[in-house]
Amino acid sequence: MHKQGILPDIDTYNAAIIAFEKSRKWNHLLDVFDSMKEKGTTPNFFAYNKAMLACVKSNNPERAIELFEELRVRGYKPNSFTYAMAMEAMERRKHQSQRQSGTTPLLHRYNKAKEIPFEQNSKILFVDPNLSTFNGIMESCVKRGQVDGVQLLCEEMKRRGVTPDRDTYKNAILTCVKGRKWMVAMEFLKEMKAQGMVPTKCIYSSAISACVRASKWNHALGLLHEMSESYNYKPDVITYNSVIRACGKEGQWQEALKLVETMKRKNIKPDALTFNAAILACKKMCRLDEALTVIEGLTVSGVAPDVNTFSLSISVFLKLGQQNRALEILSKMKQKGMSPSVFTYNEIIGSCGKKGQWKLALDLLNEMPSTGTLPNVNTYAVTMAALGSSGQWEKALDLLDDMRGVGVTPNVWTYNAAILACDRGGRWKKALQLLSSMDTDNISPDVVTYNSVISACSRSGEMNRIMDLLQDMWSKGYKPDLITFNSVLAACGRSGGWQSALEILDLMAQSSVVPDVISYNNCISACEKEGEWQQAEKLFDEMREKGIRPDVYSYSSLISTVAKYGLWQEALTILDDMKDYGLSPNLITYTAAISTCAKAGQWSPALNLLDNMVSVGIRPDIVPYNMVISACGKAGEWQKTLQLLADMNAINISPDIGTYNIVLTALCKHGEWKQAFNLLEQMGEKGIVANAQTHDIVGYKTHEPFQEYHNECTKLLYNQRGNTKYQIV
């Protein structure tokens, strides 16, 4: 245009400035601005603002400040954008100065806290220090969240005798919201009211937002009541929702529900976000019944649920154990074309794992892509966990391979789930292979990984490999925890390695890991396997001295240990001690004590224990009955063997061939052939199949007066071999 002798007008120049701004060519923009002045065209206010922006963006703060002074001289009145550019330029100039002088970041933060960028440049900013100037500068502070700057501006206003107005306080409080300074916002609100100004609804909403952002639910709630009760303002649904969220976040579910009711009472219609916040508040504090009530209230209110409503409802129903309801909601979401979140799917699949529904877990995983939700690494982890808990370790390993095929990279959680599946499936070799594969995939195992591998080896008694794994943990900087050591002790308990168990206990002390009742139970179990009853008692006493409360398993193991040496009186003492300690013996405990007495030939205490367990509501199984019957039979108490057999039938405990053989032995040994004959007939009626031992027992010869019944018994066994009731097996 210049070459053709055509002089551009102001609109042409401004159009060029806009074009260079859009393309972010700041130097070109400044060239156009300078050209305007050179050709005698006075830049307008718009051009000055854009030129200041270009200076800031091209890191030329000095030029921006010069332009700010220049536009003021030309009589242009700065707006909030102009002040913002001036402040930004001054801030950048200060930073350049600090870098040149070597000011430390800490000193810089200190300086920034005690000054505002424009204070030292008051000659520039405060050429015309009126209310409009201050409000314009303060408005530019809002976007930057410069709370310290706003405070100093207010002080400067007081010093210069400029009275703040509502806009001043509005911008000050908005800046506090942005800068997350709720206490300062409350001070501004207090100051405003002290000066006789009535805060607007917008100012109250901003102050509430400041409190909500700082999780100060009680202050937010107070402001909400104040604005509605003192000033008759009607808070909108957005304000209510923010306060409900704040209450819920801090566990104040009752207040959240009260606010929902207040909204209804004041004809402020709750929306989906309202109900979501209330449901979340109840869910957070495990008030699931109340959450369910909110969900039902949403349905009645006619508010359309959104994705979050459905997701929260699913979560609540799962926590209530109502999986079918959760699945119904999932189905509704899909019918409405909503994509359930990956978190929702993960939660439902996790519930399948707890219920042993591994097939459903797999189905849910496979359907996810069709709903627009792609499984993530956590989805695969929870699905593998569901498979592992149901013994489907092979499918869990298949899934580990499948996830790579769809571009999901395994992490330590997925490997842990796969290893745990192998642990539960008794596949310790596979668990070790997976641990090795983690190194290949550059995935660092964690303590949970090692615990699962050690547990897998523990189930198979692979003590050497367990110790190698422990050593590997230490060498890689992992500290074994209580679970680790308990898995090692469990292996000792299974194998009877009581000395190794004691060494592990010492190692726990050296590692500052405090043993628990499970630790000691495993040690006592190891002693039980080897009959080390004195060492078992020593460990038991040590456990109590350390304040670790023994459980039923502790007492049962101790009784089983003394049983091997026939210490029946010791067993009864332990049982009494257990009751005095406030623990109720269970079937295992009673069985162990009965076994001790029976092996020692103490039929009467054994019988008393059996009667006692029945009287306290513990249903015996066939094992303690057989033990007591055997003890009575050996002591010649054949009548009691018959009575015990009758008792078993009376409470629907089916005697097996072993039970009958024990009673037959007692009867035949004492020549009670008539009773033996009756018992054999009873066996036939019940379909009990006699075995070779039965034949040997009945073949026992005794006194001649009973020869007739003896012959009848043998006939019953030999002459009716074709009858399946009495075939000898």
C-alpha positions in Angstrom: 0.0 0.0 0.0 2.9 2.3 0.9 4.6 1.6 -2.5 1.4 2.5 -4.3 1.1 5.8 -2.4 -1.9 4.6 -0.4 -1.8 5.4 3.3 -3.5 2.9 5.5 -6.1 4.2 7.9 -6.5 3.1 11.6 -8.9 0.3 10.7 -6.4 -1.2 8.3 -3.6 -1.1 10.8 -5.9 -2.6 13.5 -6.8 -5.4 11.1 -3.2 -6.2 10.5 -2.6 -6.1 14.3 -5.5 -8.6 14.8 -4.0 -10.9 12.1 -0.6 -11.0 13.7 -2.1 -11.5 17.2 -4.0 -14.6 15.9 -0.8 -16.0 14.4 1.2 -15.0 17.5 3.7 -13.1 15.5 4.4 -10.5 18.2 7.4 -8.8 16.6 5.4 -8.2 13.4 2.6 -6.8 15.4 4.9 -4.3 17.1 6.4 -3.4 13.6 2.9 -2.5 12.5 2.3 -0.4 15.6 5.6 1.5 15.2 4.8 2.0 11.5 1.5 3.7 12.4 3.3 6.3 14.4 6.0 6.8 11.8 3.4 7.4 9.1 1.5 9.9 11.3 -1.4 7.7 12.3 -2.1 8.0 16.0 -2.7 4.5 17.5 -6.0 4.2 19.2 -6.7 2.6 22.7 -7.2 -0.9 21.1 -3.8 -0.7 19.3 -2.1 0.3 22.5 -3.6 -2.6 24.4 -2.5 -5.1 21.7 1.0 -3.6 21.5 1.3 -4.0 25.3 0.2 -7.6 25.0 2.8 -8.2 22.2 5.6 -6.7 24.5 4.6 -9.0 27.3 4.4 -12.1 25.1 7.8 -11.3 23.5 9.3 -10.8 27.0 9.9 -7.0 26.5 8.5 -5.7 29.8 10.3 -2.3 29.7 8.6 -1.4 26.3 5.2 -2.5 27.7 5.6 -0.1 30.7 6.6 2.7 28.3 3.5 2.1 26.3 1.4 2.2 29.4 2.8 5.6 30.3 2.3 6.8 26.7 -1.3 5.9 26.5 -2.0 7.6 29.8 -0.3 10.8 28.4 -2.5 10.6 25.3 -5.5 10.7 27.5 -6.7 7.1 27.2 -8.3 5.6 30.3 -6.8 2.2 31.1 -9.2 -0.7 31.5 -8.7 -4.0 33.4 -6.9 -5.5 30.4 -4.5 -2.5 30.3 -3.8 -2.8 34.0 -3.3 -6.5 33.7 -0.7 -6.1 31.0 1.0 -3.4 33.0 1.1 -5.6 36.1 2.4 -8.5 34.1 5.1 -6.4 32.6 6.2 -5.1 36.0 6.2 -8.7 37.4 8.4 -9.9 34.5 10.7 -6.9 34.9 11.1 -7.8 38.6 11.9 -11.4 37.8 14.5 -10.4 35.2 16.1 -8.2 37.9 16.1 -11.0 40.4 17.8 -13.4 37.9 20.4 -10.8 37.2 21.0 -10.1 40.9 21.0 -13.8 41.9 18.0 -13.5 44.2 17.2 -17.0 45.6 13.7 -18.6 45.0 13.1 -18.4 48.8 13.8 -14.7 48.9 11.7 -14.2 45.8 8.8 -15.9 47.5 9.3 -13.7 50.5 9.4 -10.5 48.4 6.3 -11.7 46.5 4.4 -12.2 49.7 5.1 -8.8 51.1 4.7 -6.6 48.0 2.5 -6.4 45.0 4.2 -5.9 41.6 2.7 -2.5 41.1 3.5 -1.0 44.5 7.0 0.1 43.6 5.6 1.4 40.3 2.8 3.5 41.9 3.9 6.5 40.0 2.9 4.7 36.8 -0.3 3.0 38.0 -1.6 5.6 40.3 -1.4 8.7 38.1 -5.1 9.2 38.7 -5.8 7.4 42.0 -9.6 7.3 42.0 -12.1 4.5 42.7 -12.3 3.6 39.1 -8.5 3.2 38.8 -8.3 1.0 41.9 -11.3 -1.2 40.8 -9.7 -1.5 37.3 -6.4 -2.7 38.8 -8.3 -5.0 41.3 -10.3 -6.5 38.5 -7.1 -7.6 36.8 -6.0 -9.2 40.1 -9.0 -11.6 40.0 -7.7 -13.7 37.1 -4.3 -14.0 38.7 -5.6 -14.8 42.2 -3.3 -12.1 43.7 -4.8 -12.0 47.2 -1.8 -10.3 48.7 -2.0 -7.7 46.0 -5.7 -7.1 46.6 -5.1 -6.6 50.4 -2.4 -4.1 49.7 -4.6 -2.3 47.2 -7.3 -1.9 49.8 -4.7 -0.5 52.3 -3.6 1.9 49.6 -7.2 3.0 49.0 -7.6 3.8 52.7 -4.3 5.7 52.7 -5.4 7.8 49.8 -8.9 8.3 51.2 -10.6 6.3 48.4 -13.7 4.5 49.7 -14.3 1.0 48.4 -17.6 0.2 46.9 -19.4 -3.1 46.2 -17.4 -3.8 43.1 -14.2 -3.4 45.1 -15.3 -6.0 47.6 -16.8 -8.2 44.9 -13.5 -8.3 43.1 -11.6 -8.7 46.3 -13.6 -11.8 47.3 -13.5 -13.3 43.8 -9.7 -13.0 44.0 -9.8 -14.9 47.3 -11.8 -17.6 45.6 -9.2 -17.9 42.9 -6.3 -17.7 45.4 -8.0 -20.1 47.8 -7.9 -17.7 50.8 -11.2 -18.3 52.5 -10.3 -16.4 55.7 -9.4 -13.3 53.8 -12.7 -13.5 51.9 -14.5 -13.7 55.2 -12.6 -10.6 56.5 -13.6 -8.7 53.3 -17.2 -9.7 53.8 -17.1 -8.6 57.5 -15.5 -5.3 56.6 -18.1 -4.7 53.9 -21.0 -5.2 56.3 -19.2 -3.0 59.0 -19.2 -0.1 56.5 -23.0 -0.4 56.1 -22.9 -2.1 52.7 -25.3 -4.9 51.9 -23.5 -7.8 50.2 -25.1 -8.8 47.0 -26.3 -12.3 46.3 -23.3 -12.7 44.0 -20.9 -11.7 46.8 -22.4 -14.2 49.2 -22.1 -16.9 46.5 -18.4 -16.0 46.0 -17.7 -16.1 49.7 -19.4 -19.5 50.0 -17.3 -20.8 47.1 -14.1 -19.6 48.9 -15.2 -21.6 52.0 -16.2 -24.7 49.9 -12.8 -24.7 48.1 -11.1 -24.7 51.5 -13.4 -27.5 52.8 -14.9 -25.2 55.5 -18.3 -26.7 55.4 -19.5 -25.0 58.6 -18.6 -21.5 57.4 -20.2 -22.2 54.0 -23.3 -23.4 55.7 -23.4 -20.4 58.0 -23.1 -18.0 55.0 -25.9 -19.9 53.2 -28.3 -19.5 56.2 -27.2 -15.8 56.6 -27.9 -14.9 53.0 -31.3 -16.5 53.0 -32.5 -15.6 56.5 -30.9 -12.2 57.1 -31.1 -10.8 53.5 -33.9 -12.9 52.1 -31.7 -13.9 49.1 -32.7 -17.2 47.4 -29.6 -19.2 46.8 -29.6 -21.0 43.5 -29.2 -24.8 43.0 -25.5 -24.3 42.2 -24.8 -22.7 45.5 -26.7 -25.4 47.4 -24.9 -28.1 45.5 -21.5 -26.7 46.4 -22.4 -26.6 50.1 -23.8 -30.1 50.0 -20.6 -31.3 48.4 -18.5 -29.5 51.1 -20.6 -31.2 53.8 -20.2 -34.6 52.2 -16.5 -34.2 51.7 -16.1 -33.6 55.5 -18.4 -36.5 56.5 -21.3 -34.3 57.4 -23.9 -36.5 55.8 -26.7 -35.3 58.1 -26.2 -31.7 57.1 -26.1 -32.6 53.4 -29.5 -34.4 53.7 -30.9 -31.4 55.6 -29.9 -29.1 52.8 -31.7 -31.3 50.3 -34.9 -31.1 52.3 -34.4 -27.3 52.7 -34.2 -26.9 49.0 -37.5 -28.8 48.5 -39.2 -26.7 51.3 -38.1 -23.5 49.6 -39.2 -24.7 46.1 -35.6 -24.8 44.8 -35.7 -27.9 42.6 -32.8 -30.2 43.2 -31.0 -31.5 40.1 -29.0 -34.7 39.5 -25.9 -33.0 40.9 -27.8 -32.3 44.2 -28.8 -36.0 44.6 -25.3 -37.1 43.5 -23.7 -35.0 46.2 -26.1 -36.3 48.9 -25.6 -39.9 47.9 -21.8 -39.5 47.9 -22.0 -37.9 51.4 -23.9 -40.9 52.8 -21.7 -43.4 50.9 -18.5 -41.8 52.2 -19.7 -42.4 55.8 -21.2 -45.9 55.1 -24.7 -44.6 55.7 -25.9 -46.9 53.0 -29.6 -47.1 54.1 -29.7 -43.3 54.0 -28.0 -43.3 50.6 -30.7 -45.7 49.4 -33.4 -43.3 50.6 -31.8 -40.5 48.6 -31.8 -42.7 45.5 -35.4 -43.5 46.0 -36.1 -39.8 46.5 -34.5 -39.0 43.2 -36.8 -41.5 41.4 -39.9 -39.9 43.0 -38.8 -36.4 42.2 -38.7 -37.0 38.5 -35.1 -35.8 38.2 -33.3 -37.5 35.3 -30.3 -39.4 36.7 -27.0 -38.8 35.0 -24.0 -41.2 34.6 -22.7 -40.3 38.0 -26.1 -41.0 39.6 -26.2 -44.4 38.1 -22.5 -45.1 39.1 -23.1 -44.0 42.7 -26.3 -46.1 42.9 -24.4 -49.1 41.7 -21.7 -48.6 44.3 -24.3 -48.2 47.1 -26.1 -51.4 46.1 -22.8 -53.3 45.9 -21.9 -52.2 49.4 -25.3 -53.3 50.6 -24.7 -56.7 49.0 -27.5 -56.2 46.5 -25.5 -57.2 43.4 -28.6 -58.0 41.4 -29.9 -54.4 41.8 -26.5 -53.1 40.8 -26.6 -55.2 37.6 -30.1 -54.0 36.9 -28.9 -50.4 37.0 -25.9 -51.3 34.8 -28.4 -52.7 32.3 -30.5 -49.5 32.4 -27.4 -47.4 31.7 -26.7 -49.4 28.6 -30.3 -49.2 27.5 -30.1 -45.4 27.8 -26.9 -45.3 25.7 -24.8 -44.3 28.6 -21.2 -45.6 28.9 -20.6 -46.8 32.5 -17.2 -45.7 33.7 -14.3 -48.0 34.0 -14.4 -47.5 37.7 -18.0 -48.8 37.8 -17.1 -51.9 35.9 -14.1 -52.5 38.1 -16.3 -52.2 41.2 -18.9 -54.7 39.8 -16.2 -57.2 38.7 -14.7 -56.9 42.1 -18.0 -57.9 43.7 -18.1 -60.9 41.4 -14.8 -62.0 42.8 -16.2 -61.9 46.4 -19.1 -64.0 45.4 -17.1 -66.5 43.4 -18.8 -65.5 40.1 -15.8 -65.7 37.9 -17.8 -66.4 34.7 -19.9 -63.2 35.2 -16.6 -61.3 35.9 -15.3 -62.5 32.5 -18.6 -61.6 30.7 -18.5 -58.1 32.1 -14.9 -57.6 31.0 -15.7 -58.8 27.5 -18.7 -56.6 27.1 -16.9 -53.4 28.1 -15.7 -52.4 24.6 -19.2 -52.6 23.2 -20.4 -50.0 25.7 -17.7 -47.6 24.8 -15.7 -48.3 27.9 -12.2 -49.8 27.5 -10.8 -51.9 30.3 -7.8 -50.5 32.0 -5.0 -52.3 33.9 -7.1 -52.2 37.1 -10.0 -54.0 35.3 -7.7 -56.8 34.3 -6.3 -57.0 37.9 -9.7 -57.3 39.5 -10.9 -59.8 36.9 -7.8 -62.0 37.5 -8.4 -61.7 41.3 -12.0 -62.9 40.7 -10.6 -65.9 38.7 -8.0 -66.6 41.3 -10.4 -66.6 44.2 -12.4 -69.3 42.4 -9.4 -71.5 41.6 -9.3 -70.5 37.9 -5.6 -69.9 37.9 -5.1 -71.0 34.3 -7.7 -68.5 33.0 -6.0 -65.8 35.1 -2.8 -66.4 33.4 -4.5 -66.4 30.0 -5.9 -63.0 30.8 -2.4 -61.7 31.6 -1.4 -62.6 28.0 -4.7 -61.3 26.5 -4.3 -57.8 28.0 -1.1 -57.3 26.1 -2.9 -58.2 22.9 -5.3 -55.2 23.4 -2.5 -52.8 24.2 -2.9 -52.8 28.0 0.5 -53.1 29.7 0.6 -55.3 32.8 1.8 -53.7 36.0 2.7 -54.9 39.4 -1.0 -55.2 40.4 -1.9 -57.5 37.5 1.1 -59.6 38.2 0.2 -59.7 41.9 -3.3 -60.9 41.0 -1.9 -63.6 38.7 0.6 -64.8 41.3 -2.1 -64.8 44.0 -4.2 -67.0 41.7 -1.3 -69.4 41.4 -0.9 -69.4 45.2 -4.5 -70.3 45.7 -4.3 -72.9 43.0 -1.3 -74.5 44.7 1.0 -73.7 41.7 4.1 -72.5 43.3 6.3 -73.2 40.3 4.0 -71.0 38.1 4.2 -68.3 40.8 8.0 -68.4 40.6 7.9 -68.2 36.8 5.7 -65.1 37.0 8.1 -63.5 39.4 10.9 -64.1 36.9 8.7 -62.7 34.1 8.3 -59.4 36.0 12.1 -58.8 35.6 11.8 -59.5 31.9 9.0 -56.9 31.6 11.0 -54.4 33.7 8.3 -54.4 36.4 9.6 -54.1 39.9 7.9 -56.5 42.4 6.7 -55.2 45.7 6.3 -56.8 49.1 2.8 -58.0 48.1 4.4 -59.9 45.2 6.9 -61.6 47.3 4.3 -62.4 50.0 2.1 -64.2 47.4 5.1 -66.2 46.0 6.2 -67.1 49.5 2.7 -68.1 50.4 2.5 -70.4 47.3 5.8 -72.1 48.2 4.6 -72.3 51.9 1.5 -74.3 50.9 3.9 -76.9 49.3 6.4 -76.8 52.1 9.2 -75.5 49.9 11.3 -74.2 52.7 14.5 -73.8 50.7 12.8 -71.7 48.1 11.1 -69.6 50.7 14.5 -68.8 52.3 15.9 -67.9 48.9 13.0 -65.5 48.3 13.5 -63.9 51.7 17.1 -63.4 50.9 16.1 -62.0 47.5 13.8 -59.5 49.2 16.5 -58.2 51.4 19.0 -57.9 48.6 16.6 -55.8 46.6 15.8 -53.5 49.5 12.3 -54.9 50.3 11.5 -55.2 53.9 9.5 -58.4 54.8 6.4 -57.5 56.7 4.2 -59.5 59.1 2.4 -61.2 56.3 5.7 -62.3 54.8 6.9 -63.8 58.1 3.6 -65.5 58.8 3.7 -67.2 55.5 7.2 -68.5 56.3 6.0 -69.7 59.7 3.0 -71.4 58.1 5.4 -73.5 56.1 7.2 -74.3 59.4 3.9 -75.3 60.9 3.0 -77.6 58.1 6.4 -79.3 58.0 6.9 -79.5 61.7 10.1 -77.4 61.5 9.7 -76.0 65.0 13.4 -75.0 65.3 13.2 -73.0 62.1 10.0 -71.4 63.4 11.9 -70.2 66.5 14.7 -68.8 64.3 12.1 -66.9 62.2 10.6 -65.4 65.4 14.1 -64.1 66.3 14.4 -62.8 62.8 11.2 -60.9 63.2 12.4 -59.2 66.3 15.7 -58.2 64.5 13.5 -56.8 61.7 11.3 -54.8 64.1 8.3 -56.8 63.0 5.9 -57.5 65.9 4.5 -61.1 65.7 0.7 -61.5 66.1 -1.4 -64.5 67.2 -1.1 -66.1 63.7 2.7 -66.0 64.1 2.6 -67.8 67.4 -0.1 -70.2 66.3 2.1 -71.3 63.4 5.0 -71.8 65.8 2.8 -73.8 68.2 1.6 -75.9 65.3 5.2 -76.6 64.2 5.8 -77.9 67.8 2.7 -79.9 67.7 3.8 -81.8 64.6 7.0 -82.9 66.4 5.4 -83.4 69.8 7.4 -80.6 71.4 4.7 -79.9 74.0 7.0 -78.1 76.5 8.3 -75.7 73.8 4.7 -75.2 72.7 3.6 -74.2 76.2 6.6 -71.9 76.4 5.6 -70.1 73.3 2.0 -70.0 74.5 3.1 -68.3 77.8 5.4 -65.9 75.9 2.5 -64.9 73.6 0.4 -64.0 76.6 3.3 -62.1 78.3 3.6 -59.9 75.3 0.0 -59.0 75.4 -1.0 -61.1 72.4 -4.4 -62.6 73.0 -4.5 -66.3 72.2 -7.5 -67.5 70.1 -9.3 -70.8 69.8 -6.8 -72.1 67.3 -3.9 -71.4 69.8 -5.6 -73.4 72.5 -6.6 -76.2 70.1 -3.0 -76.6 68.8 -1.7 -76.6 72.4 -4.2 -79.3 73.4 -3.2 -81.4 70.3 0.4 -81.0 71.3 0.0 -82.4 74.8 -2.3 -85.1 73.4 0.6 -86.9 71.7 2.1 -87.6 75.1 -1.2 -88.7 76.7 -1.2 -85.7 79.0 -5.0 -85.7 79.4 -5.0 -83.8 82.7 -2.9 -81.1 81.1 -5.3 -81.0 78.2 -8.3 -80.5 80.5 -6.4 -77.8 82.4 -5.8 -75.9 79.1 -9.5 -76.3 78.2 -10.5 -74.8 81.6 -8.0 -72.0 81.2 -9.5 -71.3 77.8 -12.9 -70.9 79.2 -11.6 -68.7 82.1 -10.0 -66.5 79.4 -13.4 -65.8 77.9 -13.0 -68.0 74.8 -15.5 -70.6 73.8 -14.0 -73.9 72.7 -15.2 -75.0 69.2 -15.5 -78.4 67.6 -11.8 -78.6 66.9 -10.9 -77.8 70.5 -13.3 -80.3 72.0 -12.2 -83.0 69.5 -8.5 -82.4 70.4 -9.3 -82.7 74.1 -11.5 -85.8 73.6 -8.7 -87.4 71.6 -6.2 -86.7 74.4 -8.5 -88.4 77.0 -9.5 -91.3 74.7 -5.9 -92.1 73.8 -5.1 -92.2 77.5 -7.9 -94.6 78.2 -9.9 -91.9 80.1 -13.3 -92.8 78.8 -15.2 -90.9 81.6 -13.6 -87.5 81.0 -13.9 -88.0 77.2 -17.6 -88.8 77.6 -18.1 -85.7 79.8 -16.4 -83.5 77.2 -18.8 -84.9 74.5 -21.8 -84.2 76.7 -20.5 -80.8 77.4 -20.0 -79.8 73.8 -23.6 -80.9 73.0 -24.9 -78.9 76.0 -23.3 -75.7 74.8 -24.8 -76.1 71.3 -21.8 -77.5 69.4 -22.9 -80.2 67.1 -20.3 -83.0 67.2 -19.4 -84.9 64.0 -18.6 -88.6 63.7 -14.9 -88.2 64.8 -15.4 -87.3 68.5 -18.2 -89.9 68.8 -15.9 -92.6 67.4 -13.2 -91.6 69.8 -15.4 -91.8 72.9 -17.1 -95.1 71.7 -13.6 -96.6 71.3 -12.5 -95.4 74.7 -15.6 -96.9 76.3 -15.3 -100.1 74.4 -11.6 -100.6 75.4 -12.7 -100.0 79.1 -15.3 -102.7 78.8 -18.2 -100.2 78.9 -20.1 -101.9 76.1 -23.4 -100.6 77.3 -22.2 -97.1 76.8 -21.0 -97.8 73.3 -24.6 -98.9 72.4 -26.0 -95.8 74.1 -23.6 -93.5 72.2 -24.6 -95.2 69.0 -28.2 -94.6 69.8 -27.4 -90.9 70.6 -25.7 -90.5 67.2 -28.8 -91.8 65.4 -31.0 -89.5 67.6 -29.3 -86.4 66.4 -28.9 -87.5 62.8 -25.2 -88.2 62.9 -24.8 -91.2 60.6 -22.4 -93.8 62.0 -20.0 -95.3 59.4 -18.6 -98.8 59.2 -15.8 -97.7 61.5 -18.3 -96.8 64.2 -20.1 -100.1 64.0 -16.8 -102.1 64.0 -15.8 -100.3 67.2 -19.1 -101.2 68.9 -19.0 -104.8 67.5 -15.5 -105.2 68.9 -16.7 -104.2 72.4 -19.7 -106.5 72.2 -17.9 -109.6 70.8 -15.0 -109.1 73.2 -17.4 -109.4 76.1 -19.5 -112.2 74.5 -22.5 -110.0 73.8 -23.4 -112.0 70.7 -27.1 -111.3 70.9 -26.4 -107.6 70.9 -23.8 -108.1 68.1 -26.4 -110.0 66.1 -29.0 -107.1 66.6 -26.3 -104.6 65.6 -25.6 -106.5 62.4 -29.2 -106.5 61.5 -29.4 -102.8 62.2 -26.4 -102.3 59.8 -28.3 -104.2 57.1 -31.4 -102.1 57.6 -29.3 -98.9 57.2 -27.5 -100.2 54.2 -24.1 -100.2 55.9 -21.6 -102.3 54.0 -19.6 -104.6 56.2 -15.9 -104.9 55.4 -13.1 -107.4 56.1 -12.6 -106.0 59.6 -16.2 -106.7 60.4 -15.7 -110.3 59.4 -12.6 -110.6 61.6 -14.4 -109.1 64.6 -17.4 -111.4 64.4 -15.1 -114.4 63.8 -13.8 -113.9 67.4 -14.8 -117.0 69.5 -15.9 -116.7 73.1 -17.8 -118.6 75.8 -19.9 -121.6 74.7 -23.2 -120.3 76.2 -23.2 -117.6 73.4 -22.1 -120.0 70.6 -25.6 -120.0 69.1 -25.6 -116.2 68.6 -22.0 -116.3 67.4 -23.0 -118.8 64.8 -25.9 -116.7 63.8 -23.7 -113.7 63.4 -21.2 -115.5 61.2 -24.1 -116.9 59.1 -25.4 -113.5 58.7 -22.0 -112.4 57.2 -21.1 -115.6 55.2 -24.4 -117.0 54.0 -25.7 -113.7 52.6 -22.6 -112.5 50.7 -24.8 -112.1 47.7 -26.8 -109.4 49.5 -25.2 -106.0 49.0 -26.1 -105.1 52.5 -23.6 -107.6 53.9 -21.0 -108.1 51.2 -17.5 -108.2 52.6 -15.3 -105.5 51.2 
